[in-house]
Amino acid sequence: EMCIRDSDHTIDRTTSGKGRVRDITYDSIRRCKLRRAHNVVTDSLRMPTLREALKACKDRIVVNIDQGYEYYDLVLAVTEELGVTEQILIKGKRAPEIVAAKFAEHPRNMMYMPIIDILKPQGKALFAEYREKGIVPLAYEICWDRPAPEVETCMRAVSYTHLTLPTT
């Protein structure tokens, strides 16, 4: 199975091509040129595979695999092979016990960040579950599409007590 790195479900915004990633062959995607800022198509840059992108990032940066939890085992296999597992932050909308069970299957794991859609019932419930169980993830991704009191309440509830600030 080929894994590519794309933030969207389609290649329309990020490449010169069109269509849903799941419906296009990798060879077809590879023929498309990447877009850069202001929707400008590049001359020669192509969509990298996950493996190619991770090789380029090795020992340089933390890589965010946005909403990649559903591909956890596939991504973990690639990261372990390349020796970059500790550099990977994978995000998803999973309950703490599901994440803990997945982590228990492997001797080493990627960092996990829950995505909280705070204005949706399932997002509120997920955030409440992490808080009620006293689980403090590395960070939360809090999502909203409009200003609302729930957003402010959520932001105020996020604990920063796990941060150690340098003293002067």
Contact map, one row per residue, 1 for C-alpha under 8 A:
111000000000000000000000000000000000000000000000000000000000000000000000000000000000000000000000000000000000000000000000000000000000000000000000000000000000000000000000
111100000000000000000000010000000000000000000000100000000000000000000000000000000000000000000000000000000000000000000000000000000000000000000000000000000000000000000000
111110000000000000000000000000000000000000000000111000000000000000000000000000000000000000000000000000000000000000000000000000000000000000000000000000000000000000000000
011111000000000000000000000000000000000000000011110000000000000000000000000000000000000000000000000000000000000000000000000000000000000000000000000000000000000000000000
001111100000000000000000000000000000000000000011110010000000000000000000000000000000000000000000000000000000000000000000000000000000000000000000000000000000000000000000
000111111010010000000000000000000000000000000000000000000000000000000000000000000000000000000000000000000000000000000000000000000000000000000000000000000000000000000000
000011111000000000000000000000000000000000000000000000000000000001000000000000000000000000000000000000000000000000000000000000000000000000000000000000000000000000000000
000001111110100000000000000000000000000000000000000000000000000000000000000000000000000000000000000000000000000000000000000000000000000000000000000000000000000000000000
000001111110000000011100000000000000000000000000000000000000000000000000000000000000000000000000000000000000000000000000000000000000000000000000000000000000000000000000
000000011111100001111000000000000000000000000000000000000000000000000000000000000000000000000000000000000000000000000000000000000000000000000000000000000000000000000000
000001011111111111111000000010000000000000000000000000000000000000000000000000000000000000000000000000000000000000000000000000000000000000000000000000000000000000000000
000000000111111111100000000000000000000000000000000000000000000000000000000000000000000000000000000000000000000000000000000000000000000000000000000000000000000000000000
000000010111111100000000000000000010001000000000000000000000000000000000000000000000000000000000000000000000000000000000000000000000000000000000000000000000000000000000
000001000011111100000000000000000111000000000000000000000000000000000000000000000000000000000000000000000000000000000000000000000000000000000000000000000000000000000000
000000000011111111000000000000011110000010000010000000000000000000000000000000000000000000000000000000000000000000000000000000000000000000000000000000000000000000000000
000000000011111111000000000000011110000010000000000000000000000000000000000000000000000000000000000000000000000000000000000000000000000000000000000000000000000000000000
000000000011001111100000000010011000000000000000000000000000000000000000000000000000000000000000000000000000000000000000000000000000000000000000000000000000000000000000
000000000111001111110000000000000000000000000000000000000000000000000000000000000000000000000000000000000000000000000000000000000000000000000000000000000000000000000000
000000000111000011111011000000000000000000000000000000000000000000000000000000000000000000000000000000000000000000000000000000000000000000000000000000000000000000000000
000000001110000001111111000000000000000000000000000000000000000000000000000000000000000000000000000000000000000000000000000000000000000000000000000000000000000000000000
000000001110000000111111000010000000000000000000000000000000000000000000000000000000000000000000000000000000000000000000000000000000000000000000000000000000000000000000
000000001000000000011111100000000000000000000000000000000000000000000000000000000000000000000000000000000000000000000000000000000000000000000000000000000000000000000000
000000000000000000111111100000000000000000000000000000000000000000000000000000000000000000000000000000000000000000000000000000000000000000000000000000000000000000000000
000000000000000000111111110110000000000000000000000000000000000000000000000000000000000000000000000000000000000000000000000000000000000000000000000000000000000000000000
000000000000000000000111111110000000000000000000000000000000000000000000000000000000000000000000000000000000000000000000000000000000000000000000000000000000000000000000
010000000000000000000001111111000000000000000000000000000000000000000000000000000000000000000000000000000000000000000000000000000000000000000000000000000000000000000000
000000000000000000000000111111100000000000000000000000000000000000000000000000000000000000000000000000000000000000000000000000000000000000000000000000000000000000000000
000000000000000000000001111111110000000000000000000000000000000000000000000000000000000000000000000000000000000000000000000000000000000000000000000000000000000000000000
000000000010000010001001111111110000000000000010000000000000000000000000000000000000000000000000000000000000000000000000000000000000000000000000000000000000000000000000
000000000000000000000000011111111000000000000111000000000000000000000000000000000000000000000000000000000000000000000000000000000000000000000000000000000000000000000000
000000000000000000000000001111111000000000000100000000000000000000000000000000000000000000000000000000000000000000000000000000000000000000000000000000000000000000000000
000000000000001110000000000111111100000000000110000000000000000000000000000000000000000000000000000000000000000000000000000000000000000000000000000000000000000000000000
000000000000001110000000000001111110000011111110000000000000000000000000000000000000000000000000000000000000000000000000000000000000000000000000000000000000000000000000
000000000000011100000000000000011111000011011110000000000000000000000000000000000000000000000000000000000000000000000000000000000000000000000000000000000000000000000000
000000000000111100000000000000001111101111000000000000000000000000000000000000000000000000000000000000000000000000000000000000000000000000000000000000000000000000000000
000000000000010000000000000000000111111111000000000000000000000000000000000000000000000000000000000000000000000000000000000000000000000000000000000000000000000000000000
000000000000000000000000000000000011111100000000000000000000000000000000000000000000000000000000000000000000000000000000000000000000000000000000000000000000000000000000
000000000000000000000000000000000001111100000000000000000000000000000000000000000000000000000000000000000000000000000000000000000000000000000000000000000000000000000000
000000000000100000000000000000000011111110000000000000000000000000000000000000000000000000000000000000000000000000000000000000000000000000000000000000000000000000000000
000000000000000000000000000000000011111111000000000000000000000000000000000000000000000000000000000000000000000000000000000000000000000000000000000000000000000000000000
000000000000001100000000000000001111001111100000000000000000000000000000000000000000000000000000000000000000000000000000000000000000000000000000000000000000000000000000
000000000000000000000000000000001111000111111000000000000000000000000000000000000000000000000000000000000000000000000000000000000000000000000000000000000000000000000000
000000000000000000000000000000001000000011111000000000000000000000000000000000000000000000000000000000000000000000000000000000000000000000000000000000000000000000000000
000000000000000000000000000000001100000001111100000000000000000000000000000000000000000000000000000000000000000000000000000000000000000000000000000000000000000000000000
000000000000000000000000000000001100000001111110000000000000000000000000000000000000000000000000000000000000000000000000000000000000000000000000000000000000000000000000
000000000000000000000000000001111100000000011111000000000000000000000000000000000000000000000000000000000000000000000000000000000000000000000000000000000000000000000000
000110000000001000000000000011011100000000001111100000000000000000000000000000000000000000000000000000000000000000000000000000000000000000000000000000000000000000000000
000110000000000000000000000001000000000000000111111110000000000000000000000000000000000000000000000000000000000000000000000000000000000000000000000000000000000000000000
011110000000000000000000000000000000000000000011111110000000000000000000000000000000000000000000000000000000000000000000000000000000000000000000000000000000000000000000
001110000000000000000000000000000000000000000001111111000000000000000000000000000000000000000000000000000000000000000000000000000000000000000000000000000000000000000000
001000000000000000000000000000000000000000000001111111100000000000000000000001000100000000000000000000000000000000000000000000000000000000000000000000000000000000000000
000000000000000000000000000000000000000000000001111111110000000000000000000000000000000000000000000000000000000000000000000000000000000000000000000000000000000000000000
000010000000000000000000000000000000000000000001111111111000000000000000000000000000000000000000000000000000000000000000000000000000000000000000000000000000000000000000
000000000000000000000000000000000000000000000000011111111100001000000000000000100101000000000000000000000000000000000000000000000000000000000000000000000000000000000000
000000000000000000000000000000000000000000000000001111111100000000000000000000000100000000000000000000000000000000000000000000000000000000000000000000000000000000000000
000000000000000000000000000000000000000000000000000111111100000000000000000000000000000000000000000000000000000000000000000000000000000000000000000000000000000000000000
000000000000000000000000000000000000000000000000000011111111111000000000000000000000000000000000000000000000000000000000000000000000000000000000000000000000000000000000
000000000000000000000000000000000000000000000000000001111111100000000000000000000111001000000000000000000000000000000000000000000000000000000000000000000000000000000000
000000000000000000000000000000000000000000000000000000001111100000000000000000000001001000000000000000000000000000000000000000000000000000000000000000000000000000000000
000000000000000000000000000000000000000000000000000000001111110000000000000000000000000000000000000000000000000000000000000000000000000000000000000000000000000000000000
000000000000000000000000000000000000000000000000000000001111111000000000000000000000001000000000000000000000000000000000000000000000000000000000000000000000000000000000
000000000000000000000000000000000000000000000000000000001001111100000000000000000000001110000000000000000000000000000000000000000000000000000000000000000000000000000000
000000000000000000000000000000000000000000000000000001001000111110000000000000000000001110000000000000000000000000000000000000000000000000000000000000000000000000000000
000000000000000000000000000000000000000000000000000000000000011111000000000000000000000111100000000000000000000000000000000000000000000000000000000000000000000000000000
000000000000000000000000000000000000000000000000000000000000001111110000000000000000000111100000000000000000000000000000000000000000000000000000000000000000000000000000
000000100000000000000000000000000000000000000000000000000000000111110000000000000000000001110000000000000000000000000000000000000000000000000000000000000000000000000000
000000000000000000000000000000000000000000000000000000000000000011111100000000000000000001111000000000000000000000100000000000000000000000000000000000000000000000000000
000000000000000000000000000000000000000000000000000000000000000011111111000000000000000001110000000000000000000000000000000000000000000000000000000000000000000000000000
000000000000000000000000000000000000000000000000000000000000000000111111000000000000000001110000000000000000000000000000000000000000000000000000000000000000000000000000
000000000000000000000000000000000000000000000000000000000000000000111111000000000000000000010000000000000000000000000000000000000000000000000000000000000000000000000000
000000000000000000000000000000000000000000000000000000000000000000011111111000000000000000000000000000000000000000000000000000000000000000000000000000000000000000000000
000000000000000000000000000000000000000000000000000000000000000000011111111100000000000001000000000000000000000000000000000000000000000000000000000000000000000000000000
000000000000000000000000000000000000000000000000000000000000000000000011111110000000000000000000000000000000000000000000000000000000000000000000000000000000000000000000
000000000000000000000000000000000000000000000000000000000000000000000011111111000000000000000000000000000000000000000000000000000000000000000000000000000000000000000000
000000000000000000000000000000000000000000000000000000000000000000000011111111100000000000000000000000000000000000000000000000000000000000000000000000000000000000000000
000000000000000000000000000000000000000000000000000000000000000000000001111111110000100000000000000000000000110000000000000000000000000000000000000000000000000000000000
000000000000000000000000000000000000000000000000000000000000000000000000111111111000000000000000000000000000000000000000000000000000000000000000000000000000000000000000
000000000000000000000000000000000000000000000000001000000000000000000000011111111100000000000000000000000000000000000000000000000000000000000000000000000000000000000000
000000000000000000000000000000000000000000000000000001000000000000000000001111111111100100000000000000000000000000000000000000000000000000000000000000000000000000000000
000000000000000000000000000000000000000000000000000000000000000000000000000111111111100000000000000000000000000000000000000000000000000000000000000000000000000000000000
000000000000000000000000000000000000000000000000000000000000000000000000000011111110000000000000000000000000000000000000000000000000000000000000000000000000000000000000
000000000000000000000000000000000000000000000000001001100100000000000000000001111111100000000000000000000000000000000000000000000000000000000000000000000000000000000000
000000000000000000000000000000000000000000000000000000000100000000000000000000111111100000000000000000000000000000000000000000000000000000000000000000000000000000000000
000000000000000000000000000000000000000000000000000001000110000000000000000000110111111100000000000000000000000000000000000000000000000000000000000000000000000000000000
000000000000000000000000000000000000000000000000000000000000000000000000000100110111111100000000000000000001110000000000000000000000000000000000000000000000000000000000
000000000000000000000000000000000000000000000000000000000000000000000000000000000001111100000000000000000000111000000000000000000000000000000000000000000000000000000000
000000000000000000000000000000000000000000000000000000000110111000000000000000000001111110000000000000000000010000000000000000000000000000000000000000000000000000000000
000000000000000000000000000000000000000000000000000000000000011110000000000000100001111111000000000000000000011000000000000000000000000000000000000000000000000000000000
000000000000000000000000000000000000000000000000000000000000011110000000000000000000001111100000000000000000011110000000000000000000000000000000000000000000000000000000
000000000000000000000000000000000000000000000000000000000000000111111001000000000000000111110000000000000000011110000000000000000000000000000000000000000000000000000000
000000000000000000000000000000000000000000000000000000000000000111111000000000000000000011111000000000000000000111100000000000000000000000000000000000000000000000000000
000000000000000000000000000000000000000000000000000000000000000001111100000000000000000001111100000000000000000111100000000000000000000000000000000000000000000000000000
000000000000000000000000000000000000000000000000000000000000000000100000000000000000000000111110000000000000000001110000001001000000000000000000000000000000000000000000
000000000000000000000000000000000000000000000000000000000000000000000000000000000000000000011111011000000000000001000000000001000000000000000000000000000000000000000000
000000000000000000000000000000000000000000000000000000000000000000000000000000000000000000001111111000000000000000000000000001001100000000000000000000000000000000000000
000000000000000000000000000000000000000000000000000000000000000000000000000000000000000000000111111100000000000000000000000000001100001000000000000000000000000000000000
000000000000000000000000000000000000000000000000000000000000000000000000000000000000000000000011111110000000000000000000000000000000000000000000000000000000000000000000
000000000000000000000000000000000000000000000000000000000000000000000000000000000000000000000111111111000000000000000000000000000000000000000000000000000000000000000000
000000000000000000000000000000000000000000000000000000000000000000000000000000000000000000000111111111100000000000000000000000000000000000000000000000000000000000000000
000000000000000000000000000000000000000000000000000000000000000000000000000000000000000000000001111111110000000000000000000000000000000000000000000000000000000000000000
000000000000000000000000000000000000000000000000000000000000000000000000000000000000000000000000111111111000000000000000000000000000000000000000000000000000000000000000
000000000000000000000000000000000000000000000000000000000000000000000000000000000000000000000000011111111100000000000000000000000000000000000000000000000000000000000000
000000000000000000000000000000000000000000000000000000000000000000000000000000000000000000000000001111111111100000000000000000000000000000000000000000000000000000000000
000000000000000000000000000000000000000000000000000000000000000000000000000000000000000000000000000111111110000000000000000000000000000000000000000000000000000000000000
000000000000000000000000000000000000000000000000000000000000000000000000000000000000000000000000000011111110000000000000000000000000000000000000000000000000000000000000
000000000000000000000000000000000000000000000000000000000000000000000000000000000000000000000000000001111111100000000000000000000000000000000000000000000000000000000000
000000000000000000000000000000000000000000000000000000000000000000000000000000000000000000000000000000111111100000000000000000000000000000000000000000000000000000000000
000000000000000000000000000000000000000000000000000000000000000000000000000000000000100000000000000000100111110000000000000000000000000000000000000000000000000000000000
000000000000000000000000000000000000000000000000000000000000000000000000000100000000110000000000000000100111111000000000000000000000000000000000000000000000000000000000
000000000000000000000000000000000000000000000000000000000000000000000000000100000000111111000000000000000001111100000000000000000000000000000000000000000000000000000000
000000000000000000000000000000000000000000000000000000000000000000000000000000000000010111000000000000000000111110000000000000000000000001000000000000000000000000000000
000000000000000000000000000000000000000000000000000000000000000000000000000000000000000011110000000000000000011111000000000000000000000011000000000000000000000000000000
000000000000000000000000000000000000000000000000000000000000000000000000000000000000000011110000000000000000001111100000000000000000000011111000000000000000000000000000
000000000000000000000000000000000000000000000000000000000000000000000000000000000000000000111100000000000000000111110000000000000000000010111000000000000000000000000000
000000000000000000000000000000000000000000000000000000000000000000100000000000000000000000111000000000000000000011111000001000000000000000011110000000000000000000000000
000000000000000000000000000000000000000000000000000000000000000000000000000000000000000000001000000000000000000001111100001101100000000000011110000000000000000000000000
000000000000000000000000000000000000000000000000000000000000000000000000000000000000000000000000000000000000000000111111011100000000000000000111000000000000000000000000
000000000000000000000000000000000000000000000000000000000000000000000000000000000000000000000000000000000000000000011111101100100000000000000111000001100100000000000000
000000000000000000000000000000000000000000000000000000000000000000000000000000000000000000000000000000000000000000001111101100000000000000000011000001100000000000000000
000000000000000000000000000000000000000000000000000000000000000000000000000000000000000000000000000000000000000000001111111100000000000000000000000000000000000000000000
000000000000000000000000000000000000000000000000000000000000000000000000000000000000000000000000000000000000000000000111111110000000000000000000000000000000000000000000
000000000000000000000000000000000000000000000000000000000000000000000000000000000000000000000000000000000000000000001001111111000000000000000000000000000000000000000000
000000000000000000000000000000000000000000000000000000000000000000000000000000000000000000001000000000000000000000111111111111100000000000000000000000000000000000000000
000000000000000000000000000000000000000000000000000000000000000000000000000000000000000000000000000000000000000000011111111111110000000000000000000000000000000000000000
000000000000000000000000000000000000000000000000000000000000000000000000000000000000000000000000000000000000000000000000111111111000000000000000000000000000000000000000
000000000000000000000000000000000000000000000000000000000000000000000000000000000000000000001110000000000000000000010000011111111100000000000000000000000000000000000000
000000000000000000000000000000000000000000000000000000000000000000000000000000000000000000000000000000000000000000010100001111111110000000000000000000000000000000000000
000000000000000000000000000000000000000000000000000000000000000000000000000000000000000000000000000000000000000000000000000111111111000000000000000000000000000000000000
000000000000000000000000000000000000000000000000000000000000000000000000000000000000000000000011000000000000000000000000000011111111100000000000000000000000000000000000
000000000000000000000000000000000000000000000000000000000000000000000000000000000000000000000011000000000000000000000000000001111111111100000000000000000000000000000000
000000000000000000000000000000000000000000000000000000000000000000000000000000000000000000000000000000000000000000000000000000111111111100000000000000000000000000000000
000000000000000000000000000000000000000000000000000000000000000000000000000000000000000000000000000000000000000000000000000000011111111000000000000000000000000000000000
000000000000000000000000000000000000000000000000000000000000000000000000000000000000000000000000000000000000000000000000000000001111111000000000000000000000000000000000
000000000000000000000000000000000000000000000000000000000000000000000000000000000000000000000000000000000000000000000000000000000111111100000000000000000000000000000000
000000000000000000000000000000000000000000000000000000000000000000000000000000000000000000000001000000000000000000000000000000000111111110000000000000000000000000000000
000000000000000000000000000000000000000000000000000000000000000000000000000000000000000000000000000000000000000000000000000000000110011111100000000000000000001000000000
000000000000000000000000000000000000000000000000000000000000000000000000000000000000000000000000000000000000000111000000000000000000001111110000000000000000000000000000
000000000000000000000000000000000000000000000000000000000000000000000000000000000000000000000000000000000000001110000000000000000000000111110000000000000000000000000000
000000000000000000000000000000000000000000000000000000000000000000000000000000000000000000000000000000000000000011000000000000000000000111111000000000000000000000000000
000000000000000000000000000000000000000000000000000000000000000000000000000000000000000000000000000000000000000011110000000000000000000011111100000000000000000000000000
000000000000000000000000000000000000000000000000000000000000000000000000000000000000000000000000000000000000000011110000000000000000000000111110000000000000000000000000
000000000000000000000000000000000000000000000000000000000000000000000000000000000000000000000000000000000000000000111100000000000000000000011111000000000000000000000000
000000000000000000000000000000000000000000000000000000000000000000000000000000000000000000000000000000000000000000111110000000000000000000001111100000000000000000000000
000000000000000000000000000000000000000000000000000000000000000000000000000000000000000000000000000000000000000000001110000000000000000000000111111000100000000000000000
000000000000000000000000000000000000000000000000000000000000000000000000000000000000000000000000000000000000000000000000000000000000000000000011111000000000000000000000
000000000000000000000000000000000000000000000000000000000000000000000000000000000000000000000000000000000000000000000000000000000000000000000001111100000000000000000000
000000000000000000000000000000000000000000000000000000000000000000000000000000000000000000000000000000000000000000000000000000000000000000000001111110100000000000000000
000000000000000000000000000000000000000000000000000000000000000000000000000000000000000000000000000000000000000000000000000000000000000000000000011111110000000000000000
000000000000000000000000000000000000000000000000000000000000000000000000000000000000000000000000000000000000000000000000000000000000000000000000001111111000000000000000
000000000000000000000000000000000000000000000000000000000000000000000000000000000000000000000000000000000000000000000110000000000000000000000000000111111100000000000000
000000000000000000000000000000000000000000000000000000000000000000000000000000000000000000000000000000000000000000000110000000000000000000000001001111111110000000000000
000000000000000000000000000000000000000000000000000000000000000000000000000000000000000000000000000000000000000000000000000000000000000000000000000111111111000000000000
000000000000000000000000000000000000000000000000000000000000000000000000000000000000000000000000000000000000000000000000000000000000000000000000000011111111100000000000
000000000000000000000000000000000000000000000000000000000000000000000000000000000000000000000000000000000000000000000100000000000000000000000000000001111111110000000000
000000000000000000000000000000000000000000000000000000000000000000000000000000000000000000000000000000000000000000000000000000000000000000000000000000111111110000000000
000000000000000000000000000000000000000000000000000000000000000000000000000000000000000000000000000000000000000000000000000000000000000000000000000000011111111000000000
000000000000000000000000000000000000000000000000000000000000000000000000000000000000000000000000000000000000000000000000000000000000000000000000000000001111111000000000
000000000000000000000000000000000000000000000000000000000000000000000000000000000000000000000000000000000000000000000000000000000000000000000000000000000111111100000000
000000000000000000000000000000000000000000000000000000000000000000000000000000000000000000000000000000000000000000000000000000000000000100000000000000000001111111000000
000000000000000000000000000000000000000000000000000000000000000000000000000000000000000000000000000000000000000000000000000000000000000000000000000000000000011111100000
000000000000000000000000000000000000000000000000000000000000000000000000000000000000000000000000000000000000000000000000000000000000000000000000000000000000001111110000
000000000000000000000000000000000000000000000000000000000000000000000000000000000000000000000000000000000000000000000000000000000000000000000000000000000000001111110000
000000000000000000000000000000000000000000000000000000000000000000000000000000000000000000000000000000000000000000000000000000000000000000000000000000000000000111111000
000000000000000000000000000000000000000000000000000000000000000000000000000000000000000000000000000000000000000000000000000000000000000000000000000000000000000011111100
000000000000000000000000000000000000000000000000000000000000000000000000000000000000000000000000000000000000000000000000000000000000000000000000000000000000000000111110
000000000000000000000000000000000000000000000000000000000000000000000000000000000000000000000000000000000000000000000000000000000000000000000000000000000000000000011111
000000000000000000000000000000000000000000000000000000000000000000000000000000000000000000000000000000000000000000000000000000000000000000000000000000000000000000001111
000000000000000000000000000000000000000000000000000000000000000000000000000000000000000000000000000000000000000000000000000000000000000000000000000000000000000000000111
